[in-house]
Amino acid sequence: MHAKKILVFTRDVALTKRLRKVFEGMEVEADYSKETLEDLADEHMDDDYNLIIADIDPEEVQQLSNLENGLSEEGEFSLLLVVTQDELTSLRLPVQFSSDFVCSDATDEEYSARIRHLLWPGEEVDSNEFIRQGPLTINLATYQVKINNEPVDFTYLEYALLAFLVTHPGRTYSRDALLNRVWDFDYYGGSRTVDVHVRRIRAKLGPDLAQHLKTVRGVGYLWSY
């Protein structure tokens, strides 16, 4: 699955910078446009965006009801409106597709929460549950690994071993220590099973990422940034 795709309509440079910061903890690709909300249905909806964030002015708040039918025919997406406190009295959210609003003076945390709710309803993930190194992304909440936004098929123990080493970078662990930490104390097999799993992980990571999973001769393994 690719990253979620977001289209941002805003002429506010400060909001653009702010949203870029909010997006840092998410698996998203964002495009930015300075056009008006009225152009939305005509020019941008062929790209299958998952979410549209629109910074609208008071006149456009009034236009929403006229645009709703046109937008609802353009495919499945969600809409997040950025409005001022003064615009709340005249705001009516569309009902023909998923939508929400956020006040322009809301905290970054509120922006993030509302965006996540629209992109991943019912399964929002905190940014602390993602680990990224270059093209590698590990989702600690869903036990998924992606490279260049493409999912990689790891067995549970391969995932658990990789995630443990990546979350403890720069520290060398012996095979026995890894068996205790990843396989737990109930495992009675030989410690060489760690070597087998490391080889499989390296093969799936590819040569560039595999070089971070280092062998410490006579000791064990470590993940190095």
N, CA, C and O of each residue as an XYZ file, in Angstrom:
900
protein
N       0.840     -1.191      0.000
C       0.000      0.000      0.000
C       0.879      1.246      0.000
O       1.823      1.343      0.783
N       0.570      2.194     -0.874
C       1.329      3.424     -0.935
C       0.894      4.372      0.173
O      -0.133      4.176      0.823
N       1.711      5.413      0.368
C       1.355      6.438      1.339
C       0.055      7.105      0.926
O      -0.261      7.185     -0.261
N      -0.692      7.579      1.901
C      -1.919      8.309      1.619
C      -1.583      9.602      0.876
O      -0.549     10.225      1.118
N      -2.472      9.984     -0.025
C      -2.217     11.145     -0.873
C      -3.122     12.300     -0.461
O      -4.340     12.148     -0.370
N      -2.507     13.461     -0.212
C      -3.228     14.630      0.289
C      -3.039     15.808     -0.663
O      -1.942     16.046     -1.168
N      -4.124     16.536     -0.896
C      -4.075     17.780     -1.656
C      -4.425     18.923     -0.716
O      -5.449     18.880     -0.034
N      -3.577     19.945     -0.679
C      -3.774     21.088      0.205
C      -4.050     22.334     -0.622
O      -3.244     22.726     -1.466
N      -5.195     22.949     -0.370
C      -5.544     24.232     -0.983
C      -5.305     25.339      0.044
O      -6.026     25.422      1.039
N      -4.328     26.168     -0.179
C      -4.114     27.302      0.724
C      -3.218     28.335      0.059
O      -2.322     27.999     -0.715
N      -3.478     29.592      0.374
C      -2.604     30.687     -0.050
C      -1.776     31.181      1.128
O      -1.021     32.146      1.006
N      -1.921     30.517      2.268
C      -1.258     30.916      3.503
C       0.070     30.174      3.639
O       0.089     28.969      3.890
N       1.170     30.889      3.474
C       2.491     30.266      3.554
C       2.737     29.667      4.937
O       3.323     28.591      5.061
N       2.285     30.370      5.971
C       2.485     29.874      7.331
C       1.753     28.547      7.554
O       2.268     27.652      8.225
N       0.535     28.429      6.979
C      -0.212     27.183      7.113
C       0.487     26.053      6.361
O       0.535     24.920      6.841
N       1.027     26.360      5.189
C       1.763     25.347      4.427
C       2.934     24.808      5.241
O       3.130     23.595      5.315
N       3.703     25.686      5.844
C       4.835     25.257      6.666
C       4.359     24.425      7.852
O       4.978     23.426      8.217
N       3.260     24.851      8.438
C       2.733     24.140      9.595
C       2.284     22.728      9.227
O       2.568     21.769      9.944
N       1.582     22.615      8.104
C       1.112     21.305      7.681
C       2.275     20.384      7.317
O       2.221     19.185      7.587
N       3.305     20.924      6.719
C       4.490     20.103      6.419
C       5.039     19.495      7.706
O       5.452     18.336      7.722
N       5.041     20.270      8.772
C       5.517     19.767     10.062
C       4.583     18.691     10.603
O       5.042     17.666     11.108
N       3.271     18.919     10.500
C       2.301     17.938     10.979
C       2.434     16.629     10.210
O       2.315     15.550     10.791
N       2.682     16.720      8.898
C       2.761     15.528      8.055
C       3.990     14.683      8.332
O       4.038     13.523      7.922
N       4.991     15.233      9.019
C       6.247     14.513      9.225
C       6.051     13.186      9.946
O       6.822     12.250      9.733
N       5.033     13.091     10.796
C       4.809     11.854     11.523
C       3.835     10.903     10.860
O       3.348      9.969     11.498
N       3.541     11.129      9.576
C       2.531     10.326      8.898
C       3.076      9.766      7.583
O       4.022     10.298      7.001
N       2.456      8.691      7.142
C       2.800      8.125      5.850
C       1.921      8.776      4.779
O       0.911      8.211      4.359
N       2.319      9.956      4.354
C       1.521     10.701      3.390
C       2.413     11.341      2.334
O       3.599     11.589      2.556
N       1.805     11.600      1.178
C       2.406     12.413      0.132
C       1.491     13.613     -0.066
O       0.300     13.448     -0.329
N       2.035     14.813      0.056
C       1.208     16.015     -0.004
C       1.546     16.864     -1.215
O       2.717     17.101     -1.515
N       0.508     17.321     -1.912
C       0.632     18.298     -2.992
C      -0.023     19.590     -2.521
O      -0.949     19.578     -1.710
N       0.478     20.703     -3.049
C      -0.024     21.997     -2.602
C      -0.503     22.814     -3.796
O       0.107     22.790     -4.865
N      -1.608     23.541     -3.599
C      -2.187     24.360     -4.655
C      -2.635     25.685     -4.063
O      -3.117     25.733     -2.932
N      -2.478     26.758     -4.822
C      -2.925     28.088     -4.390
C      -4.226     28.498     -5.071
O      -4.647     29.651     -4.988
N      -4.854     27.538     -5.744
C      -6.110     27.850     -6.413
C      -7.257     27.900     -5.403
O      -7.048     27.721     -4.203
N      -8.446     28.141     -5.895
C      -9.599     28.255     -5.008
C     -10.318     26.919     -4.898
O     -10.122     26.021     -5.718
N     -11.143     26.805     -3.884
C     -11.927     25.590     -3.699
C     -12.840     25.340     -4.888
O     -13.166     24.190     -5.180
N     -13.257     26.386     -5.575
C     -14.164     26.249     -6.713
C     -13.516     25.478     -7.858
O     -14.214     24.857     -8.659
N     -12.177     25.511     -7.943
C     -11.466     24.797     -9.000
C     -11.316     23.312     -8.709
O     -10.894     22.545     -9.575
N     -11.654     22.912     -7.511
C     -11.331     21.580     -7.039
C     -11.934     20.475     -7.898
O     -11.219     19.577     -8.343
N     -13.222     20.531     -8.132
C     -13.886     19.448     -8.866
C     -13.460     19.389    -10.320
O     -13.527     18.325    -10.934
N     -13.025     20.506    -10.887
C     -12.722     20.555    -12.314
C     -11.300     20.123    -12.656
O     -11.069     19.553    -13.723
N     -10.347     20.385    -11.769
C      -8.952     20.281    -12.192
C      -8.103     19.262    -11.440
O      -7.040     18.891    -11.938
N      -8.514     18.799    -10.281
C      -7.574     18.050     -9.459
C      -8.018     16.650     -9.070
O      -7.232     15.923     -8.462
N      -9.212     16.242     -9.382
C      -9.721     15.022     -8.794
C      -9.389     13.748     -9.565
O      -9.835     12.666     -9.182
N      -8.621     13.855    -10.637
C      -8.238     12.657    -11.373
C      -7.065     11.935    -10.723
O      -6.692     10.852    -11.173
N      -6.483     12.498     -9.690
C      -5.291     11.937     -9.083
C      -5.581     11.071     -7.862
O      -4.652     10.665     -7.164
N      -6.835     10.785     -7.596
C      -7.216      9.872     -6.516
C      -6.638     10.284     -5.168
O      -5.959      9.494     -4.513
N      -6.904     11.506     -4.759
C      -6.469     11.956     -3.447
C      -7.325     11.321     -2.358
O      -8.536     11.164     -2.520
N      -6.689     10.959     -1.252
C      -7.410     10.404     -0.110
C      -8.000     11.490      0.774
O      -9.029     11.287      1.419
N      -7.341     12.648      0.800
C      -7.780     13.736      1.653
C      -7.487     15.062      0.973
O      -6.422     15.260      0.389
N      -8.462     15.972      1.063
C      -8.277     17.342      0.596
C      -8.366     18.256      1.807
O      -9.346     18.211      2.552
N      -7.359     19.074      2.004
C      -7.377     20.073      3.071
C      -7.528     21.432      2.409
O      -6.690     21.824      1.597
N      -8.585     22.152      2.748
C      -8.887     23.417      2.084
C      -8.950     24.546      3.101
O      -9.743     24.513      4.042
N      -8.105     25.539      2.896
C      -8.117     26.758      3.698
C      -9.018     27.746      2.970
O      -8.602     28.371      1.994
N     -10.244     27.886      3.441
C     -11.241     28.626      2.668
C     -11.555     29.968      3.313
O     -11.400     30.157      4.519
N     -12.001     30.894      2.468
C     -12.368     32.221      2.955
C     -13.881     32.266      3.203
O     -14.578     31.317      2.843
N     -14.406     33.333      3.802
C     -15.842     33.393      4.138
C     -16.766     33.175      2.947
O     -17.808     32.537      3.094
N     -16.413     33.684      1.779
C     -17.273     33.486      0.608
C     -17.337     32.025      0.212
O     -18.386     31.533     -0.204
N     -16.222     31.334      0.341
C     -16.200     29.927     -0.050
C     -16.971     29.058      0.940
O     -17.493     28.009      0.563
N     -17.048     29.479      2.188
C     -17.893     28.758      3.141
C     -19.319     28.719      2.627
O     -19.989     27.690      2.721
N     -19.788     29.836      2.084
C     -21.139     29.898      1.549
C     -21.295     29.045      0.288
O     -22.396     28.592     -0.023
N     -20.192     28.827     -0.437
C     -20.258     28.076     -1.691
C     -20.249     26.561     -1.475
O     -20.505     25.806     -2.413
N     -19.963     26.117     -0.279
C     -19.798     24.681     -0.047
C     -21.014     23.876     -0.467
O     -20.872     22.814     -1.075
N     -22.205     24.362     -0.155
C     -23.414     23.614     -0.497
C     -23.558     23.462     -2.002
O     -24.054     22.440     -2.474
N     -23.129     24.473     -2.766
C     -23.212     24.390     -4.222
C     -22.183     23.413     -4.789
O     -22.420     22.774     -5.814
N     -21.034     23.303     -4.108
C     -19.970     22.435     -4.599
C     -20.152     20.984     -4.192
O     -19.555     20.091     -4.794
N     -20.963     20.741     -3.188
C     -21.039     19.400     -2.616
C     -21.420     18.341     -3.635
O     -20.788     17.286     -3.686
N     -22.431     18.594     -4.441
C     -22.865     17.595     -5.417
C     -21.765     17.293     -6.424
O     -21.537     16.135     -6.774
N     -21.088     18.331     -6.886
C     -20.013     18.121     -7.847
C     -18.855     17.344     -7.263
O     -18.290     16.471     -7.923
N     -18.498     17.655     -6.031
C     -17.380     16.965     -5.397
C     -17.707     15.517     -5.102
O     -16.840     14.650     -5.208
N     -18.943     15.244     -4.734
C     -19.318     13.884     -4.358
C     -19.264     12.929     -5.543
O     -19.239     11.714     -5.351
N     -19.247     13.451     -6.755
C     -19.191     12.606     -7.944
C     -17.767     12.305     -8.376
O     -17.554     11.573     -9.343
N     -16.786     12.865     -7.670
C     -15.411     12.750     -8.116
C     -14.650     11.585     -7.515
O     -13.456     11.449     -7.781
N     -15.282     10.740     -6.721
C     -14.598      9.588     -6.157
C     -14.593      9.628     -4.638
O     -15.190     10.511     -4.021
N     -13.907      8.654     -4.045
C     -13.887      8.544     -2.596
C     -12.712      9.342     -2.035
O     -11.557      9.077     -2.367
N     -13.009     10.292     -1.205
C     -11.987     11.086     -0.543
C     -12.632     11.740      0.673
O     -13.852     11.716      0.833
N     -11.808     12.314      1.514
C     -12.295     13.059      2.679
C     -11.891     14.514      2.535
O     -10.955     14.842      1.806
N     -12.604     15.383      3.238
C     -12.367     16.818      3.151
C     -12.175     17.386      4.551
O     -13.001     17.154      5.434
N     -11.088     18.130      4.759
C     -10.855     18.844      6.005
C     -10.810     20.338      5.699
O      -9.960     20.803      4.940
N     -11.731     21.078      6.296
C     -11.808     22.517      6.083
C     -11.086     23.244      7.212
O     -11.297     22.952      8.389
N     -10.239     24.185      6.842
C      -9.564     25.033      7.819
C     -10.305     26.360      7.839
O     -10.335     27.072      6.835
N     -10.899     26.692      8.966
C     -11.755     27.874      9.059
C     -11.340     28.722     10.259
O     -10.618     28.262     11.144
N     -11.807     29.960     10.271
C     -11.589     30.828     11.423
C     -12.765     30.695     12.384
O     -13.810     30.146     12.036
N     -12.579     31.199     13.579
C     -13.655     31.163     14.564
C     -14.895     31.897     14.050
O     -16.021     31.462     14.295
N     -14.691     33.006     13.341
C     -15.819     33.808     12.849
C     -16.645     33.059     11.806
O     -17.833     33.334     11.637
N     -16.018     32.111     11.105
C     -16.717     31.387     10.038
C     -17.557     30.232     10.553
O     -18.341     29.652      9.803
N     -17.402     29.895     11.816
C     -18.108     28.732     12.350
C     -19.624     28.895     12.312
O     -20.347     27.914     12.133
N     -20.105     30.104     12.477
C     -21.564     30.312     12.526
C     -22.237     29.998     11.198
O     -23.411     29.626     11.178
N     -21.514     30.141     10.081
C     -22.112     29.886      8.764
C     -21.624     28.577      8.148
O     -21.969     28.261      7.010
N     -20.829     27.818      8.889
C     -20.248     26.594      8.333
C     -21.251     25.446      8.380
O     -21.858     25.176      9.416
N     -21.413     24.777      7.244
C     -22.192     23.542      7.181
C     -21.355     22.506      6.450
O     -21.079     22.650      5.259
N     -20.956     21.475      7.155
C     -20.092     20.466      6.548
C     -20.858     19.643      5.522
O     -22.044     19.372      5.711
N     -20.201     19.243      4.443
C     -20.840     18.354      3.461
C     -21.257     17.044      4.115
O     -20.611     16.578      5.053
N     -22.329     16.456      3.622
C     -22.812     15.199      4.187
C     -22.702     14.046      3.190
O     -22.961     12.898      3.550
N     -22.321     14.332      1.946
C     -22.265     13.282      0.938
C     -20.900     12.597      0.883
O     -20.713     11.652      0.117
N     -19.961     13.058      1.678
C     -18.671     12.390      1.804
C     -18.089     12.747      3.166
O     -18.559     13.674      3.825
N     -17.070     12.010      3.583
C     -16.477     12.214      4.899
C     -15.816     13.586      4.989
O     -15.042     13.971      4.112
N     -16.129     14.320      6.059
C     -15.575     15.669      6.183
C     -15.444     16.053      7.651
O     -16.085     15.473      8.527
N     -14.603     17.037      7.891
C     -14.414     17.566      9.228
C     -13.859     18.978      9.072
O     -13.562     19.411      7.958
N     -13.719     19.693     10.180
C     -13.143     21.030     10.118
C     -12.159     21.200     11.270
O     -12.222     20.479     12.266
N     -11.260     22.150     11.123
C     -10.342     22.516     12.183
C     -10.177     24.028     12.144
O     -10.059     24.611     11.066
N     -10.166     24.662     13.297
C      -9.962     26.108     13.345
C      -8.497     26.423     13.072
O      -7.600     25.695     13.497
N      -8.278     27.500     12.369
C      -6.925     27.843     11.947
C      -5.973     28.050     13.114
O      -4.762     27.896     12.957
N      -6.504     28.399     14.292
C      -5.643     28.632     15.442
C      -5.537     27.403     16.354
O      -5.075     27.517     17.490
N      -5.956     26.243     15.871
C      -5.862     25.016     16.663
C      -4.401     24.602     16.825
O      -3.531     25.062     16.085
N      -4.147     23.746     17.781
C      -2.787     23.266     18.011
C      -2.384     22.268     16.919
O      -3.237     21.731     16.212
N      -1.082     22.031     16.792
C      -0.603     21.025     15.847
C      -1.169     19.657     16.189
O      -1.459     18.861     15.296
N      -1.328     19.382     17.469
C      -1.860     18.090     17.905
C      -3.294     17.893     17.416
O      -3.675     16.787     17.032
N      -4.092     18.970     17.430
C      -5.467     18.845     16.944
C      -5.490     18.654     15.430
O      -6.253     17.837     14.914
N      -4.652     19.410     14.719
C      -4.552     19.196     13.275
C      -4.225     17.735     12.987
O      -4.870     17.096     12.155
N      -3.221     17.216     13.680
C      -2.791     15.839     13.456
C      -3.904     14.856     13.752
O      -4.126     13.925     12.978
N      -4.613     15.046     14.867
C      -5.678     14.118     15.253
C      -6.800     14.101     14.222
O      -7.301     13.031     13.876
N      -7.203     15.268     13.728
C      -8.304     15.323     12.762
C      -7.886     14.736     11.414
O      -8.678     14.065     10.752
N      -6.653     14.987     11.015
C      -6.162     14.417      9.755
C      -6.086     12.901      9.846
O      -6.504     12.202      8.923
N      -5.560     12.392     10.946
C      -5.460     10.940     11.110
C      -6.842     10.289     11.145
O      -7.033      9.202     10.601
N      -7.796     10.952     11.780
C      -9.146     10.388     11.854
C      -9.757     10.252     10.457
O     -10.466      9.284     10.183
N      -9.488     11.210      9.582
C     -10.038     11.152      8.228
C      -9.294     10.160      7.347
O      -9.899      9.519      6.488
N      -7.991     10.027      7.551
C      -7.200      9.122      6.716
C      -7.276      7.672      7.192
O      -7.322      6.748      6.380
N      -7.288      7.479      8.503
C      -7.293      6.130      9.071
C      -8.386      6.030     10.131
O      -8.075      5.854     11.309
N      -9.647      6.135      9.749
C     -10.729      6.112     10.739
C     -10.741      4.817     11.539
O     -10.745      3.721     10.978
N     -10.748      4.963     12.850
C     -10.806      3.798     13.723
C      -9.483      3.122     13.967
O      -9.411      2.207     14.788
N      -8.427      3.535     13.283
C      -7.131      2.884     13.486
C      -5.999      3.901     13.466
O      -4.924      3.646     12.925
N      -6.262      5.063     14.069
C      -5.249      6.100     14.115
C      -4.009      5.582     14.843
O      -4.110      4.871     15.843
N      -2.851      5.949     14.326
C      -1.581      5.506     14.885
C      -0.770      6.714     15.292
O      -0.628      7.665     14.522
N      -0.235      6.680     16.507
C       0.596      7.778     16.974
C       1.921      7.792     16.222
O       2.441      6.740     15.851
N       2.463      8.979     16.001
C       3.714      9.094     15.250
C       4.859      8.381     15.945
O       5.818      7.976     15.288
N       4.782      8.216     17.279
C       5.837      7.512     18.000
C       5.870      6.032     17.668
O       6.840      5.351     18.002
N       4.841      5.520     17.023
C       4.788      4.109     16.675
C       5.346      3.832     15.288
O       5.293      2.698     14.811
N       5.881      4.859     14.639
C       6.571      4.688     13.368
C       8.065      4.880     13.568
O       8.492      5.818     14.241
N       8.850      3.999     12.989
C      10.305      4.170     12.966
C      10.720      4.266     11.512
O      10.332      3.433     10.692
N      11.510      5.282     11.192
C      11.935      5.481      9.806
C      13.436      5.628      9.726
O      14.055      6.325     10.531
N      14.009      4.964      8.748
C      15.412      5.183      8.407
C      15.529      5.130      6.892
O      15.462      4.059      6.288
N      15.703      6.290      6.291
C      15.744      6.343      4.834
C      14.460      5.778      4.268
O      13.373      6.224      4.636
N      14.567      4.788      3.364
C      13.365      4.212      2.755
C      12.634      3.209      3.634
O      11.564      2.725      3.265
N      13.205      2.891      4.802
C      12.621      1.884      5.689
C      11.635      2.513      6.663
O      11.952      3.501      7.325
N      10.431      1.934      6.750
C       9.433      2.342      7.730
C       8.943      1.115      8.475
O       8.519      0.136      7.860
N       9.000      1.167      9.809
C       8.488      0.087     10.646
C       7.321      0.638     11.448
O       7.466      1.614     12.184
N       6.171      0.010     11.301
C       4.974      0.396     12.048
C       4.859     -0.529     13.249
O       4.494     -1.697     13.106
N       5.170     -0.006     14.440
C       5.172     -0.823     15.645
C       3.771     -1.189     16.100
O       3.605     -2.109     16.900
N       2.759     -0.485     15.606
C       1.376     -0.760     16.010
C       0.761     -1.883     15.190
O      -0.039     -2.665     15.704
N       1.133     -1.966     13.913
C       0.512     -2.950     13.021
C       1.470     -4.055     12.595
O       1.090     -4.943     11.832
N       2.722     -4.008     13.086
C       3.726     -5.027     12.760
C       4.008     -5.093     11.267
O       4.193     -6.175     10.710
N       4.040     -3.941     10.628
C       4.290     -3.885      9.189
C       5.625     -3.207      8.909
O       6.048     -2.297      9.622
N       6.273     -3.679      7.851
C       7.522     -3.083      7.386
C       7.336     -2.682      5.933
O       6.829     -3.455      5.121
N       7.754     -1.459      5.617
C       7.688     -0.987      4.240
C       9.047     -0.448      3.823
O       9.768      0.142      4.627
N       9.384     -0.657      2.571
C      10.587     -0.081      1.978
C      10.155      0.698      0.753
O       9.549      0.150     -0.168
N      10.472      1.980      0.753
C       9.990      2.872     -0.314
C       8.475      2.795     -0.445
O       7.934      2.790     -1.550
N       7.793      2.733      0.713
C       6.323      2.702      0.795
C       5.700      1.426      0.256
O       4.482      1.349      0.096
N       6.529      0.419     -0.029
C       6.008     -0.860     -0.480
C       6.124     -1.871      0.660
O       7.194     -1.989      1.258
N       5.047     -2.607      0.980
C       5.109     -3.570      2.078
C       6.060     -4.722      1.781
O       6.141     -5.197      0.648
N       6.777     -5.165      2.806
C       7.701     -6.288      2.698
C       7.185     -7.397      3.604
O       6.809     -7.146      4.749
N       7.168     -8.616      3.094
C       6.575     -9.743      3.808
C       7.592    -10.361      4.766
O       8.439    -11.153      4.354
N       7.505     -9.997      6.036
C       8.333    -10.585      7.082
C       7.487    -11.555      7.907
O       6.310    -11.301      8.166
N       8.102    -12.673      8.318
C       7.432    -13.505      9.316
C       7.409    -12.741     10.634
O       8.105    -11.737     10.790
N       6.609    -13.218     11.579
C       6.517    -12.488     12.845
C       7.878    -12.406     13.534
O       8.258    -11.339     14.016
N       8.621    -13.523     13.589
C       9.911    -13.505     14.285
C      10.942    -12.672     13.546
O      11.783    -12.033     14.178
N      10.894    -12.664     12.222
C      11.786    -11.777     11.469
C      11.469    -10.325     11.790
O      12.368     -9.518     12.027
N      10.190    -10.003     11.796
C       9.780     -8.637     12.141
C      10.216     -8.293     13.566
O      10.775     -7.223     13.807
N       9.959     -9.207     14.512
C      10.267     -8.931     15.911
C      11.760     -8.715     16.122
O      12.159     -7.842     16.892
N      12.581     -9.500     15.446
C      14.028     -9.346     15.572
C      14.486     -8.028     14.976
O      15.280     -7.312     15.585
N      13.992     -7.702     13.785
C      14.351     -6.436     13.145
C      13.905     -5.257     14.005
O      14.680     -4.332     14.247
N      12.660     -5.291     14.465
C      12.137     -4.175     15.249
C      12.921     -4.003     16.547
O      13.184     -2.877     16.969
N      13.293     -5.102     17.176
C      14.050     -5.001     18.431
C      15.401     -4.344     18.189
O      15.788     -3.444     18.935
N      16.124     -4.774     17.164
C      17.446     -4.209     16.909
C      17.354     -2.745     16.492
O      18.165     -1.923     16.919
N      16.356     -2.417     15.650
C      16.220     -1.036     15.180
C      15.840     -0.106     16.318
O      16.249      1.055     16.326
N      15.066     -0.593     17.277
C      14.671      0.250     18.406
C      15.740      0.296     19.503
O      15.578      1.000     20.499
N      16.827     -0.451     19.320
C      17.963     -0.407     20.248
C      19.253     -0.209     19.445
O      20.163     -1.034     19.520
N      19.330      0.870     18.687
C      20.476      1.053     17.779
C      21.790      1.277     18.532
O      21.814      1.822     19.636
N      22.875      0.840     17.899
C      24.207      1.093     18.444
C      24.618      0.178     19.576
O      25.703      0.343     20.133
N      23.783     -0.782     19.930
C      24.101     -1.705     21.025
C      24.181     -3.121     20.478
O      23.300     -3.566     19.743
N      25.250     -3.824     20.845
C      25.454     -5.183     20.364
C      24.776     -6.181     21.298
O      24.909     -6.099     22.519
N      24.048     -7.123     20.701
C      23.372     -8.170     21.470
C      23.894     -9.529     21.038
O      24.017     -9.814     19.847
N      24.197    -10.355     22.017
C      24.614    -11.721     21.701
C      23.430    -12.519     21.182
O      22.279    -12.104     21.311
N      23.728    -13.661     20.598
C      22.645    -14.518     20.102
C      21.732    -14.952     21.244
O      20.508    -14.957     21.109
N      22.348    -15.318     22.376
C      21.531    -15.753     23.518
C      20.647    -14.610     24.023
O      19.491    -14.825     24.387
N      21.197    -13.405     24.041
C      20.408    -12.258     24.495
C      19.222    -12.014     23.566
O      18.122    -11.699     24.020
N      19.456    -12.164     22.259
C      18.374    -11.968     21.300
C      17.323    -13.063     21.433
O      16.127    -12.800     21.300
N      17.767    -14.289     21.694
C      16.802    -15.362     21.916
C      15.917    -15.041     23.127
O      14.707    -15.265     23.098
N      16.527    -14.524     24.174
C      15.755    -14.190     25.367
C      14.808    -13.031     25.120
O      13.676    -13.038     25.603
N      15.267    -12.024     24.363
C      14.456    -10.820     24.144
C      13.359    -11.031     23.098
O      12.245    -10.534     23.260
N      13.668    -11.761     22.033
C      12.740    -11.897     20.906
C      11.961    -13.214     20.960
O      10.743    -13.237     20.785
N      12.681    -14.300     21.202
C      12.020    -15.602     21.242
C      11.453    -15.897     22.627
O      10.582    -16.757     22.762
N      11.919    -15.216     23.636
C      11.634    -15.310     25.067
C      12.270    -16.561     25.667
O      12.855    -17.375     24.953
N      12.151    -16.702     26.970
C      12.879    -17.732     27.693
C      12.353    -19.142     27.424
O      13.010    -20.116     27.791
N      11.203    -19.272     26.802
C      10.644    -20.598     26.562
C      11.232    -21.277     25.334
O      10.887    -22.420     25.031
N      12.130    -20.572     24.615
C      12.684    -21.160     23.394
C      13.830    -22.096     23.751
O      14.741    -21.713     24.485
N      13.791    -23.319     23.237
C      14.806    -24.310     23.577
C      15.668    -24.702     22.379
O      16.475    -25.624     22.497
N      15.528    -24.043     21.244
C      16.345    -24.351     20.086
C      17.741    -23.777     20.204
O      18.053    -23.086     21.174
N      18.595    -24.061     19.209
C      19.960    -23.566     19.223
C      20.025    -22.088     18.890
O      19.144    -21.555     18.216
N      21.065    -21.433     19.361
C      21.220    -19.997     19.149
C      21.493    -19.658     17.690
O      21.339    -18.503     17.293
N      21.890    -20.628     16.892
C      22.176    -20.358     15.483
C      20.921    -20.009     14.693
O      21.013    -19.523     13.566
N      19.753    -20.251     15.272
C      18.528    -19.839     14.572
C      18.505    -18.328     14.383
O      17.868    -17.830     13.455
N      19.203    -17.586     15.263
C      19.301    -16.139     15.099
C      20.014    -15.808     13.798
O      19.607    -14.895     13.079
N      21.081    -16.549     13.489
C      21.826    -16.311     12.246
C      20.939    -16.512     11.023
O      21.001    -15.746     10.061
N      20.122    -17.546     11.076
C      19.221    -17.833      9.958
C      18.255    -16.677      9.743
O      18.032    -16.250      8.610
N      17.690    -16.180     10.818
C      16.737    -15.076     10.711
C      17.417    -13.790     10.251
O      16.833    -13.017      9.492
N      18.640    -13.558     10.703
C      19.368    -12.374     10.256
C      19.617    -12.436      8.756
O      19.459    -11.431      8.062
N      20.002    -13.595      8.250
C      20.232    -13.733      6.805
C      18.961    -13.439      6.018
O      19.003    -12.769      4.986
N      17.837    -13.939      6.506
C      16.561    -13.703      5.808
C      16.178    -12.227      5.857
O      15.699    -11.673      4.867
N      16.387    -11.598      7.000
C      16.071    -10.174      7.119
C      16.928     -9.359      6.158
O      16.413     -8.484      5.461
N      18.222     -9.634      6.113
C      19.117     -8.901      5.220
C      18.699     -9.051      3.767
O      18.730     -8.090      2.999
N      18.307    -10.265      3.396
C      17.887    -10.498      2.010
C      16.646     -9.678      1.671
O      16.528     -9.164      0.559
N      15.730     -9.554      2.611
C      14.496     -8.808      2.354
C      14.710     -7.298      2.410
O      14.009     -6.545      1.734
N      15.671     -6.858      3.208
C      15.957     -5.429      3.287
C      16.643     -4.911      2.036
O      16.462     -3.752      1.661
N      17.435     -5.764      1.383
C      18.208     -5.310      0.232
C      19.567     -4.797      0.681
O      19.757     -4.503      1.861
N      20.514     -4.684     -0.243
C      21.911     -4.384      0.118
C      22.118     -3.062      0.839
O      22.954     -2.980      1.739
N      21.373     -2.023      0.463
C      21.601     -0.708      1.088
C      21.205     -0.704      2.558
O      21.964     -0.236      3.407
N      20.016     -1.225      2.862
C      19.570     -1.251      4.250
C      20.237     -2.355      5.057
O      20.445     -2.213      6.262
N      20.575     -3.465      4.384
C      21.168     -4.602      5.097
C      22.500     -4.247      5.743
O      22.894     -4.872      6.728
N      23.199     -3.251      5.203
C      24.485     -2.884      5.770
C      24.369     -2.282      7.169
O      25.359     -2.199      7.896
N      23.151     -1.859      7.547
C      22.948     -1.336      8.897
C      22.830     -2.450      9.937
O      23.019     -2.214     11.130
N      22.518     -3.658      9.481
C      22.413     -4.801     10.382
C      23.774     -5.488     10.395
O      24.063     -6.326      9.540
N      24.596     -5.133     11.356
C      26.003     -5.525     11.360
C      26.243     -6.747     12.245
O      25.582     -6.945     13.264
N      27.203     -7.549     11.824
C      27.675     -8.669     12.633
C      28.898     -8.226     13.420
O      29.858     -7.713     12.845
N      28.865     -8.420     14.720
C      30.020     -8.150     15.573
C      30.682     -9.489     15.849
O      30.168    -10.310     16.608
N      31.820     -9.691     15.225
C      32.474    -11.000     15.241
C      32.705    -11.498     16.669
O      33.260    -10.794     17.513
N      32.263    -12.732     16.910
C      32.463    -13.340     18.212
C      31.498    -12.863     19.293
O      31.564    -13.325     20.432
N      30.592    -11.929     18.938
C      29.659    -11.406     19.942
C      28.207    -11.611     19.497
O      27.476    -12.389     20.110
N      27.788    -10.920     18.438
C      26.395    -11.015     18.003
C      26.066    -10.005     16.938
O      26.781     -9.904     15.941
N      25.007     -9.256     17.123
C      24.516     -8.337     16.081
C      24.140     -6.987     16.677
O      23.813     -6.868     17.857
N      24.200     -5.965     15.805
C      23.712     -4.646     16.190
C      23.142     -3.944     14.970
O      23.478     -4.255     13.827
N      22.270     -2.987     15.250
C      21.748     -2.107     14.199
C      22.450     -0.770     14.323
O      22.418     -0.137     15.379
N      23.074     -0.348     13.260
C      23.842      0.894     13.270
C      23.209      1.907     12.339
O      22.902      1.591     11.190
N      23.008      3.146     12.834
C      22.539      4.235     11.979
C      23.715      4.856     11.244
O      23.532      5.795     10.469
